[in-house]
């Protein structure tokens, strides 16, 4: 699961006194698939 999240642009942050966390990478790769305005009930699935 971690590898999939990292591929999607999630950076795991080590615990540094306040607990572990995550952050989104600023230069995330372009998403594959449909854009938000292309979503519909016809192409859901």
C-alpha positions in Angstrom: 0.0 0.0 0.0 2.8 2.4 0.8 4.4 2.0 -2.6 1.1 2.8 -4.3 0.6 5.9 -2.2 4.2 7.0 -2.9 3.6 6.5 -6.6 0.6 8.7 -6.3 2.6 11.5 -4.8 2.4 10.9 -1.0 5.6 11.5 1.0 5.8 9.7 4.4 7.3 11.8 7.1 9.3 10.2 10.0 8.2 10.8 13.6 10.1 13.8 14.9 8.6 14.4 18.3 5.0 15.0 17.1 4.3 11.7 15.5 4.6 10.4 11.9 2.7 12.0 9.1 2.3 12.3 5.3 2.5 15.1 2.8 1.7 15.5 -0.9 4.6 15.9 -3.2 4.5 19.3 -5.0 5.5 17.9 -8.4 3.0 15.1 -8.5 2.8 13.3 -11.8 -0.2 14.0 -14.0 -3.1 11.8 -13.0 -4.1 9.2 -15.5 -7.8 8.6 -16.3 -10.7 10.9 -16.5 -10.7 14.5 -15.4 -13.3 15.6 -12.9 -15.5 17.3 -15.6 -15.5 14.0 -17.6 -17.0 11.9 -14.9 -20.6 10.7 -15.3 -22.8 7.8 -14.4 -22.2 6.4 -17.9 -18.5 5.9 -17.5 -18.5 4.9 -13.8 -17.2 1.5 -13.3 
